[in-house]
Amino acid sequence: MAKKAKKVRIKLVRSTIGKKPDQRKTVAALGLRKLNAVVEKELTPSIEGMIRKVAHLVQIEEIEG
């Protein structure tokens, strides 16, 4: 049986105003457009790296299943 990928819920809790352009693009690439926006993603190595890059702007929560 295949191992299920972990899922995470990502919430934008700090504004991107005044942040570096690469951080703004990373937040947009995660699918976060507005403050308090929430997206659910599978935790792949690329998503994990994106989260690390903007960890000071987002809140992460693991999802069951």
PDB file of N, CA, C and O in Angstrom:
ATOM      1  N   MET A   1       0.841  -1.178   0.000  1.00  0.00           N
ATOM      2  CA  MET A   1       0.000   0.000   0.000  1.00  0.00           C
ATOM      3  C   MET A   1       0.888   1.243   0.000  1.00  0.00           C
ATOM      4  O   MET A   1       1.870   1.312   0.739  1.00  0.00           O
ATOM      5  N   ALA A   2       0.542   2.210  -0.821  1.00  0.00           N
ATOM      6  CA  ALA A   2       1.354   3.423  -0.944  1.00  0.00           C
ATOM      7  C   ALA A   2       1.200   4.309   0.290  1.00  0.00           C
ATOM      8  O   ALA A   2       0.135   4.394   0.901  1.00  0.00           O
ATOM      9  N   LYS A   3       2.298   4.955   0.624  1.00  0.00           N
ATOM     10  CA  LYS A   3       2.296   5.849   1.780  1.00  0.00           C
ATOM     11  C   LYS A   3       1.618   7.160   1.393  1.00  0.00           C
ATOM     12  O   LYS A   3       1.936   7.741   0.355  1.00  0.00           O
ATOM     13  N   LYS A   4       0.694   7.624   2.217  1.00  0.00           N
ATOM     14  CA  LYS A   4      -0.009   8.879   1.927  1.00  0.00           C
ATOM     15  C   LYS A   4       0.883  10.067   2.230  1.00  0.00           C
ATOM     16  O   LYS A   4       1.597  10.088   3.233  1.00  0.00           O
ATOM     17  N   ALA A   5       0.831  11.060   1.348  1.00  0.00           N
ATOM     18  CA  ALA A   5       1.618  12.272   1.551  1.00  0.00           C
ATOM     19  C   ALA A   5       0.976  13.106   2.648  1.00  0.00           C
ATOM     20  O   ALA A   5      -0.248  13.157   2.770  1.00  0.00           O
ATOM     21  N   LYS A   6       1.812  13.756   3.441  1.00  0.00           N
ATOM     22  CA  LYS A   6       1.290  14.629   4.479  1.00  0.00           C
ATOM     23  C   LYS A   6       0.701  15.877   3.833  1.00  0.00           C
ATOM     24  O   LYS A   6       1.168  16.329   2.787  1.00  0.00           O
ATOM     25  N   LYS A   7      -0.310  16.416   4.458  1.00  0.00           N
ATOM     26  CA  LYS A   7      -0.895  17.660   3.982  1.00  0.00           C
ATOM     27  C   LYS A   7      -0.717  18.722   5.058  1.00  0.00           C
ATOM     28  O   LYS A   7      -0.696  18.419   6.251  1.00  0.00           O
ATOM     29  N   VAL A   8      -0.591  19.971   4.619  1.00  0.00           N
ATOM     30  CA  VAL A   8      -0.461  21.083   5.547  1.00  0.00           C
ATOM     31  C   VAL A   8      -1.437  22.184   5.153  1.00  0.00           C
ATOM     32  O   VAL A   8      -1.774  22.363   3.983  1.00  0.00           O
ATOM     33  N   ARG A   9      -1.871  22.903   6.156  1.00  0.00           N
ATOM     34  CA  ARG A   9      -2.719  24.074   5.954  1.00  0.00           C
ATOM     35  C   ARG A   9      -1.827  25.286   6.203  1.00  0.00           C
ATOM     36  O   ARG A   9      -1.232  25.414   7.273  1.00  0.00           O
ATOM     37  N   ILE A  10      -1.733  26.172   5.219  1.00  0.00           N
ATOM     38  CA  ILE A  10      -0.863  27.338   5.293  1.00  0.00           C
ATOM     39  C   ILE A  10      -1.737  28.586   5.319  1.00  0.00           C
ATOM     40  O   ILE A  10      -2.616  28.763   4.475  1.00  0.00           O
ATOM     41  N   LYS A  11      -1.482  29.449   6.304  1.00  0.00           N
ATOM     42  CA  LYS A  11      -2.267  30.678   6.462  1.00  0.00           C
ATOM     43  C   LYS A  11      -1.321  31.873   6.463  1.00  0.00           C
ATOM     44  O   LYS A  11      -0.324  31.877   7.186  1.00  0.00           O
ATOM     45  N   LEU A  12      -1.630  32.886   5.656  1.00  0.00           N
ATOM     46  CA  LEU A  12      -0.826  34.107   5.607  1.00  0.00           C
ATOM     47  C   LEU A  12      -1.246  35.000   6.775  1.00  0.00           C
ATOM     48  O   LEU A  12      -2.373  35.494   6.808  1.00  0.00           O
ATOM     49  N   VAL A  13      -0.335  35.206   7.735  1.00  0.00           N
ATOM     50  CA  VAL A  13      -0.677  35.960   8.937  1.00  0.00           C
ATOM     51  C   VAL A  13       0.039  37.309   9.028  1.00  0.00           C
ATOM     52  O   VAL A  13      -0.313  38.143   9.861  1.00  0.00           O
ATOM     53  N   ARG A  14       1.053  37.526   8.162  1.00  0.00           N
ATOM     54  CA  ARG A  14       1.751  38.815   8.140  1.00  0.00           C
ATOM     55  C   ARG A  14       1.750  39.332   6.711  1.00  0.00           C
ATOM     56  O   ARG A  14       1.787  38.548   5.762  1.00  0.00           O
ATOM     57  N   SER A  15       1.708  40.628   6.558  1.00  0.00           N
ATOM     58  CA  SER A  15       1.656  41.256   5.250  1.00  0.00           C
ATOM     59  C   SER A  15       2.986  41.131   4.511  1.00  0.00           C
ATOM     60  O   SER A  15       4.046  41.022   5.128  1.00  0.00           O
ATOM     61  N   THR A  16       2.911  41.149   3.179  1.00  0.00           N
ATOM     62  CA  THR A  16       4.118  41.111   2.350  1.00  0.00           C
ATOM     63  C   THR A  16       4.588  42.518   1.987  1.00  0.00           C
ATOM     64  O   THR A  16       5.582  42.673   1.278  1.00  0.00           O
ATOM     65  N   ILE A  17       3.893  43.528   2.459  1.00  0.00           N
ATOM     66  CA  ILE A  17       4.303  44.911   2.183  1.00  0.00           C
ATOM     67  C   ILE A  17       5.673  45.154   2.802  1.00  0.00           C
ATOM     68  O   ILE A  17       5.887  44.881   3.983  1.00  0.00           O
ATOM     69  N   GLY A  18       6.594  45.666   1.999  1.00  0.00           N
ATOM     70  CA  GLY A  18       7.933  45.969   2.478  1.00  0.00           C
ATOM     71  C   GLY A  18       8.869  44.781   2.507  1.00  0.00           C
ATOM     72  O   GLY A  18      10.021  44.915   2.921  1.00  0.00           O
ATOM     73  N   LYS A  19       8.402  43.622   2.076  1.00  0.00           N
ATOM     74  CA  LYS A  19       9.253  42.433   2.041  1.00  0.00           C
ATOM     75  C   LYS A  19       9.976  42.362   0.698  1.00  0.00           C
ATOM     76  O   LYS A  19       9.621  43.057  -0.254  1.00  0.00           O
ATOM     77  N   LYS A  20      11.003  41.502   0.644  1.00  0.00           N
ATOM     78  CA  LYS A  20      11.778  41.346  -0.585  1.00  0.00           C
ATOM     79  C   LYS A  20      10.902  40.751  -1.693  1.00  0.00           C
ATOM     80  O   LYS A  20       9.992  39.970  -1.418  1.00  0.00           O
ATOM     81  N   PRO A  21      11.186  41.130  -2.957  1.00  0.00           N
ATOM     82  CA  PRO A  21      10.379  40.622  -4.074  1.00  0.00           C
ATOM     83  C   PRO A  21      10.334  39.101  -4.166  1.00  0.00           C
ATOM     84  O   PRO A  21       9.298  38.545  -4.530  1.00  0.00           O
ATOM     85  N   ASP A  22      11.427  38.414  -3.847  1.00  0.00           N
ATOM     86  CA  ASP A  22      11.405  36.947  -3.921  1.00  0.00           C
ATOM     87  C   ASP A  22      10.479  36.352  -2.870  1.00  0.00           C
ATOM     88  O   ASP A  22       9.873  35.306  -3.107  1.00  0.00           O
ATOM     89  N   GLN A  23      10.356  36.997  -1.711  1.00  0.00           N
ATOM     90  CA  GLN A  23       9.431  36.518  -0.684  1.00  0.00           C
ATOM     91  C   GLN A  23       7.993  36.758  -1.115  1.00  0.00           C
ATOM     92  O   GLN A  23       7.128  35.914  -0.880  1.00  0.00           O
ATOM     93  N   ARG A  24       7.728  37.893  -1.741  1.00  0.00           N
ATOM     94  CA  ARG A  24       6.383  38.179  -2.253  1.00  0.00           C
ATOM     95  C   ARG A  24       5.973  37.149  -3.297  1.00  0.00           C
ATOM     96  O   ARG A  24       4.842  36.664  -3.292  1.00  0.00           O
ATOM     97  N   LYS A  25       6.902  36.819  -4.196  1.00  0.00           N
ATOM     98  CA  LYS A  25       6.614  35.842  -5.247  1.00  0.00           C
ATOM     99  C   LYS A  25       6.399  34.453  -4.669  1.00  0.00           C
ATOM    100  O   LYS A  25       5.569  33.694  -5.169  1.00  0.00           O
ATOM    101  N   THR A  26       7.133  34.116  -3.630  1.00  0.00           N
ATOM    102  CA  THR A  26       6.976  32.816  -2.983  1.00  0.00           C
ATOM    103  C   THR A  26       5.599  32.701  -2.344  1.00  0.00           C
ATOM    104  O   THR A  26       4.942  31.667  -2.469  1.00  0.00           O
ATOM    105  N   VAL A  27       5.157  33.748  -1.665  1.00  0.00           N
ATOM    106  CA  VAL A  27       3.825  33.750  -1.048  1.00  0.00           C
ATOM    107  C   VAL A  27       2.757  33.605  -2.127  1.00  0.00           C
ATOM    108  O   VAL A  27       1.804  32.844  -1.960  1.00  0.00           O
ATOM    109  N   ALA A  28       2.913  34.330  -3.233  1.00  0.00           N
ATOM    110  CA  ALA A  28       1.947  34.238  -4.334  1.00  0.00           C
ATOM    111  C   ALA A  28       1.958  32.843  -4.955  1.00  0.00           C
ATOM    112  O   ALA A  28       0.904  32.315  -5.309  1.00  0.00           O
ATOM    113  N   ALA A  29       3.137  32.248  -5.088  1.00  0.00           N
ATOM    114  CA  ALA A  29       3.248  30.910  -5.670  1.00  0.00           C
ATOM    115  C   ALA A  29       2.593  29.849  -4.786  1.00  0.00           C
ATOM    116  O   ALA A  29       2.138  28.818  -5.282  1.00  0.00           O
ATOM    117  N   LEU A  30       2.548  30.099  -3.497  1.00  0.00           N
ATOM    118  CA  LEU A  30       1.847  29.188  -2.591  1.00  0.00           C
ATOM    119  C   LEU A  30       0.333  29.320  -2.728  1.00  0.00           C
ATOM    120  O   LEU A  30      -0.412  28.486  -2.212  1.00  0.00           O
ATOM    121  N   GLY A  31      -0.119  30.353  -3.413  1.00  0.00           N
ATOM    122  CA  GLY A  31      -1.555  30.553  -3.624  1.00  0.00           C
ATOM    123  C   GLY A  31      -2.184  31.480  -2.618  1.00  0.00           C
ATOM    124  O   GLY A  31      -3.409  31.544  -2.512  1.00  0.00           O
ATOM    125  N   LEU A  32      -1.360  32.208  -1.869  1.00  0.00           N
ATOM    126  CA  LEU A  32      -1.868  33.122  -0.852  1.00  0.00           C
ATOM    127  C   LEU A  32      -1.924  34.530  -1.434  1.00  0.00           C
ATOM    128  O   LEU A  32      -0.894  35.100  -1.792  1.00  0.00           O
ATOM    129  N   ARG A  33      -3.119  35.083  -1.527  1.00  0.00           N
ATOM    130  CA  ARG A  33      -3.290  36.387  -2.155  1.00  0.00           C
ATOM    131  C   ARG A  33      -3.553  37.503  -1.145  1.00  0.00           C
ATOM    132  O   ARG A  33      -3.046  38.615  -1.292  1.00  0.00           O
ATOM    133  N   LYS A  34      -4.340  37.202  -0.129  1.00  0.00           N
ATOM    134  CA  LYS A  34      -4.723  38.217   0.855  1.00  0.00           C
ATOM    135  C   LYS A  34      -4.330  37.771   2.260  1.00  0.00           C
ATOM    136  O   LYS A  34      -4.080  36.590   2.501  1.00  0.00           O
ATOM    137  N   LEU A  35      -4.279  38.710   3.161  1.00  0.00           N
ATOM    138  CA  LEU A  35      -4.001  38.422   4.554  1.00  0.00           C
ATOM    139  C   LEU A  35      -5.084  37.493   5.098  1.00  0.00           C
ATOM    140  O   LEU A  35      -6.264  37.660   4.789  1.00  0.00           O
ATOM    141  N   ASN A  36      -4.686  36.526   5.898  1.00  0.00           N
ATOM    142  CA  ASN A  36      -5.560  35.501   6.485  1.00  0.00           C
ATOM    143  C   ASN A  36      -6.097  34.496   5.470  1.00  0.00           C
ATOM    144  O   ASN A  36      -6.996  33.717   5.786  1.00  0.00           O
ATOM    145  N   ALA A  37      -5.552  34.508   4.256  1.00  0.00           N
ATOM    146  CA  ALA A  37      -5.937  33.506   3.261  1.00  0.00           C
ATOM    147  C   ALA A  37      -5.354  32.159   3.689  1.00  0.00           C
ATOM    148  O   ALA A  37      -4.276  32.099   4.281  1.00  0.00           O
ATOM    149  N   VAL A  38      -6.076  31.080   3.383  1.00  0.00           N
ATOM    150  CA  VAL A  38      -5.656  29.737   3.779  1.00  0.00           C
ATOM    151  C   VAL A  38      -5.649  28.839   2.548  1.00  0.00           C
ATOM    152  O   VAL A  38      -6.585  28.861   1.749  1.00  0.00           O
ATOM    153  N   VAL A  39      -4.584  28.044   2.399  1.00  0.00           N
ATOM    154  CA  VAL A  39      -4.510  27.032   1.345  1.00  0.00           C
ATOM    155  C   VAL A  39      -4.061  25.717   1.967  1.00  0.00           C
ATOM    156  O   VAL A  39      -3.386  25.701   2.997  1.00  0.00           O
ATOM    157  N   GLU A  40      -4.446  24.613   1.330  1.00  0.00           N
ATOM    158  CA  GLU A  40      -4.014  23.290   1.763  1.00  0.00           C
ATOM    159  C   GLU A  40      -3.151  22.703   0.662  1.00  0.00           C
ATOM    160  O   GLU A  40      -3.550  22.684  -0.503  1.00  0.00           O
ATOM    161  N   LYS A  41      -1.970  22.223   1.027  1.00  0.00           N
ATOM    162  CA  LYS A  41      -1.018  21.676   0.062  1.00  0.00           C
ATOM    163  C   LYS A  41      -0.468  20.356   0.585  1.00  0.00           C
ATOM    164  O   LYS A  41      -0.425  20.117   1.792  1.00  0.00           O
ATOM    165  N   GLU A  42      -0.042  19.491  -0.361  1.00  0.00           N
ATOM    166  CA  GLU A  42       0.695  18.295   0.025  1.00  0.00           C
ATOM    167  C   GLU A  42       2.113  18.725   0.354  1.00  0.00           C
ATOM    168  O   GLU A  42       2.682  19.574  -0.332  1.00  0.00           O
ATOM    169  N   LEU A  43       2.678  18.150   1.389  1.00  0.00           N
ATOM    170  CA  LEU A  43       4.004  18.544   1.853  1.00  0.00           C
ATOM    171  C   LEU A  43       5.083  17.828   1.044  1.00  0.00           C
ATOM    172  O   LEU A  43       5.535  16.744   1.412  1.00  0.00           O
ATOM    173  N   THR A  44       5.485  18.449  -0.056  1.00  0.00           N
ATOM    174  CA  THR A  44       6.569  17.946  -0.897  1.00  0.00           C
ATOM    175  C   THR A  44       7.829  18.723  -0.532  1.00  0.00           C
ATOM    176  O   THR A  44       7.738  19.757   0.130  1.00  0.00           O
ATOM    177  N   PRO A  45       8.992  18.254  -0.946  1.00  0.00           N
ATOM    178  CA  PRO A  45      10.224  18.995  -0.647  1.00  0.00           C
ATOM    179  C   PRO A  45      10.210  20.428  -1.182  1.00  0.00           C
ATOM    180  O   PRO A  45      10.736  21.329  -0.529  1.00  0.00           O
ATOM    181  N   SER A  46       9.622  20.653  -2.347  1.00  0.00           N
ATOM    182  CA  SER A  46       9.589  22.009  -2.899  1.00  0.00           C
ATOM    183  C   SER A  46       8.679  22.925  -2.081  1.00  0.00           C
ATOM    184  O   SER A  46       9.026  24.079  -1.828  1.00  0.00           O
ATOM    185  N   ILE A  47       7.529  22.420  -1.670  1.00  0.00           N
ATOM    186  CA  ILE A  47       6.614  23.212  -0.839  1.00  0.00           C
ATOM    187  C   ILE A  47       7.246  23.479   0.517  1.00  0.00           C
ATOM    188  O   ILE A  47       7.104  24.571   1.069  1.00  0.00           O
ATOM    189  N   GLU A  48       7.943  22.487   1.055  1.00  0.00           N
ATOM    190  CA  GLU A  48       8.613  22.638   2.342  1.00  0.00           C
ATOM    191  C   GLU A  48       9.661  23.755   2.284  1.00  0.00           C
ATOM    192  O   GLU A  48       9.787  24.540   3.223  1.00  0.00           O
ATOM    193  N   GLY A  49      10.407  23.821   1.186  1.00  0.00           N
ATOM    194  CA  GLY A  49      11.393  24.882   1.000  1.00  0.00           C
ATOM    195  C   GLY A  49      10.752  26.251   0.881  1.00  0.00           C
ATOM    196  O   GLY A  49      11.274  27.235   1.406  1.00  0.00           O
ATOM    197  N   MET A  50       9.619  26.318   0.189  1.00  0.00           N
ATOM    198  CA  MET A  50       8.904  27.583   0.051  1.00  0.00           C
ATOM    199  C   MET A  50       8.401  28.062   1.414  1.00  0.00           C
ATOM    200  O   MET A  50       8.462  29.251   1.727  1.00  0.00           O
ATOM    201  N   ILE A  51       7.905  27.125   2.215  1.00  0.00           N
ATOM    202  CA  ILE A  51       7.412  27.476   3.549  1.00  0.00           C
ATOM    203  C   ILE A  51       8.555  28.004   4.421  1.00  0.00           C
ATOM    204  O   ILE A  51       8.388  28.985   5.145  1.00  0.00           O
ATOM    205  N   ARG A  52       9.714  27.348   4.347  1.00  0.00           N
ATOM    206  CA  ARG A  52      10.871  27.804   5.127  1.00  0.00           C
ATOM    207  C   ARG A  52      11.282  29.224   4.751  1.00  0.00           C
ATOM    208  O   ARG A  52      11.674  30.016   5.608  1.00  0.00           O
ATOM    209  N   LYS A  53      11.189  29.532   3.469  1.00  0.00           N
ATOM    210  CA  LYS A  53      11.613  30.847   2.976  1.00  0.00           C
ATOM    211  C   LYS A  53      10.734  31.968   3.541  1.00  0.00           C
ATOM    212  O   LYS A  53      11.223  33.071   3.784  1.00  0.00           O
ATOM    213  N   VAL A  54       9.442  31.694   3.750  1.00  0.00           N
ATOM    214  CA  VAL A  54       8.522  32.725   4.234  1.00  0.00           C
ATOM    215  C   VAL A  54       7.909  32.340   5.580  1.00  0.00           C
ATOM    216  O   VAL A  54       6.780  32.728   5.882  1.00  0.00           O
ATOM    217  N   ALA A  55       8.643  31.582   6.383  1.00  0.00           N
ATOM    218  CA  ALA A  55       8.123  31.079   7.663  1.00  0.00           C
ATOM    219  C   ALA A  55       7.706  32.200   8.601  1.00  0.00           C
ATOM    220  O   ALA A  55       6.814  32.013   9.429  1.00  0.00           O
ATOM    221  N   HIS A  56       8.337  33.363   8.483  1.00  0.00           N
ATOM    222  CA  HIS A  56       8.010  34.492   9.357  1.00  0.00           C
ATOM    223  C   HIS A  56       6.709  35.190   8.951  1.00  0.00           C
ATOM    224  O   HIS A  56       6.232  36.072   9.665  1.00  0.00           O
ATOM    225  N   LEU A  57       6.133  34.801   7.811  1.00  0.00           N
ATOM    226  CA  LEU A  57       4.900  35.418   7.322  1.00  0.00           C
ATOM    227  C   LEU A  57       3.684  34.497   7.407  1.00  0.00           C
ATOM    228  O   LEU A  57       2.545  34.954   7.318  1.00  0.00           O
ATOM    229  N   VAL A  58       3.931  33.204   7.578  1.00  0.00           N
ATOM    230  CA  VAL A  58       2.838  32.238   7.526  1.00  0.00           C
ATOM    231  C   VAL A  58       2.723  31.420   8.806  1.00  0.00           C
ATOM    232  O   VAL A  58       3.634  31.377   9.633  1.00  0.00           O
ATOM    233  N   GLN A  59       1.574  30.777   8.936  1.00  0.00           N
ATOM    234  CA  GLN A  59       1.314  29.852  10.041  1.00  0.00           C
ATOM    235  C   GLN A  59       1.008  28.496   9.404  1.00  0.00           C
ATOM    236  O   GLN A  59       0.210  28.408   8.471  1.00  0.00           O
ATOM    237  N   ILE A  60       1.643  27.447   9.912  1.00  0.00           N
ATOM    238  CA  ILE A  60       1.507  26.122   9.321  1.00  0.00           C
ATOM    239  C   ILE A  60       0.842  25.178  10.312  1.00  0.00           C
ATOM    240  O   ILE A  60       1.135  25.196  11.507  1.00  0.00           O
ATOM    241  N   GLU A  61      -0.068  24.346   9.785  1.00  0.00           N
ATOM    242  CA  GLU A  61      -0.770  23.373  10.612  1.00  0.00           C
ATOM    243  C   GLU A  61      -0.868  22.069   9.812  1.00  0.00           C
ATOM    244  O   GLU A  61      -1.300  22.081   8.659  1.00  0.00           O
ATOM    245  N   GLU A  62      -0.469  20.946  10.420  1.00  0.00           N
ATOM    246  CA  GLU A  62      -0.579  19.652   9.741  1.00  0.00           C
ATOM    247  C   GLU A  62      -2.027  19.186   9.755  1.00  0.00           C
ATOM    248  O   GLU A  62      -2.765  19.421  10.712  1.00  0.00           O
ATOM    249  N   ILE A  63      -2.420  18.516   8.669  1.00  0.00           N
ATOM    250  CA  ILE A  63      -3.784  18.018   8.510  1.00  0.00           C
ATOM    251  C   ILE A  63      -3.746  16.506   8.551  1.00  0.00           C
ATOM    252  O   ILE A  63      -2.852  15.885   7.977  1.00  0.00           O
ATOM    253  N   GLU A  64      -4.707  15.916   9.222  1.00  0.00           N
ATOM    254  CA  GLU A  64      -4.852  14.455   9.250  1.00  0.00           C
ATOM    255  C   GLU A  64      -5.355  13.961   7.904  1.00  0.00           C
ATOM    256  O   GLU A  64      -6.229  14.582   7.300  1.00  0.00           O
ATOM    257  N   GLY A  65      -4.817  12.867   7.439  1.00  0.00           N
ATOM    258  CA  GLY A  65      -5.313  12.221   6.235  1.00  0.00           C
ATOM    259  C   GLY A  65      -4.825  12.880   5.031  1.00  0.00           C
ATOM    260  O   GLY A  65      -5.151  12.458   3.921  1.00  0.00           O
TER     261      GLY A  65
END
